[in-house]
Amino acid sequence: MRQNIVAGNWKMNKTLQEGIDLAKEVNQKAGNTTLNCKVVLGTPFIHITEAVKAVDKNRVSISAQNCADKESGAYTGEVSAAMVKSTGAEYVILGHSERRAYYGENEAILKEKTDLALKNELKPIFCIGEVLSERESEKHFEVVKKQVEESLFHLSTEEFSNIVLAYEPVWAIGTGKTATTEQAQEMHAFIRNLVAEKYGKETAENVSILYGGSCKPDNAKELFSNPDVDGGLIGGASLKADDFMGIIDAF
């Protein structure tokens, strides 16, 4: 059975103390409700060790937002997958649209990052999705197919079973726009079918595919009601515990 997952991506927000306070608040609120999904907090690197201490790992897991595509060495400012693992984090977000757009991360780089994350027993939350021009020119399926195939389809079935996919309609991030439930379901079903063609139906049925694009408490239930939408990768709404819990409660 695939997991329902609600993962927060704090991006470049919160000082260390603010991050610790938010992690504690989410952990407390998660302890006061029945959780029907996996809860993950994707914090900045400097928060991870303290965030791990601040939460009960039985109800909240911690994720890095990135890792390097190199194992170790003279790469000033980079953080390796091994370093991330040593903090106690369980997940790492890879291929986020902002990393692709602002830092030039392509399929080859993300393939290396994925391999190193898996080698260090981290679970990648691997982001895929199209920008507005690609959606409008009806290339969205082609773009997503390329992203998945070129970064992930070299993995064995066992390795792929540790991947979580997150579909980001990039045109809906931070814009207030949201894909319709039909658009979300259509793409999620397309992605699951891609996985089935490569790895078989059982593996495809077990992979969690999250929606990431202006998901909020007031639209989460409708989005999550789709048969192929297994949760969300949440940006702005993860920065306030009540908003984040509102999305978690959609399950």
Protein Blocks (a to p, Z undefined) as FASTA:
>chain_A
ZZddddddekjghifklmmmmmmmmmmmmmmpccfbdcdddddfklmmmmmmmpcfklpc
cddfbdcfbfbdjdehiacfklmmmnopabdcehiaklmmmnopafklmmmmmmmmmmno
pacdddedddfklmmnopmmmmmmmmmmmmmmmpcfklmmmpccddddfklgonlpacdf
klmmmmmmmmmmmmmmmnojklmmmpccdddehiafklmmmmmmpmklgbdcdfklmmpm
klmmmmmmmZZ
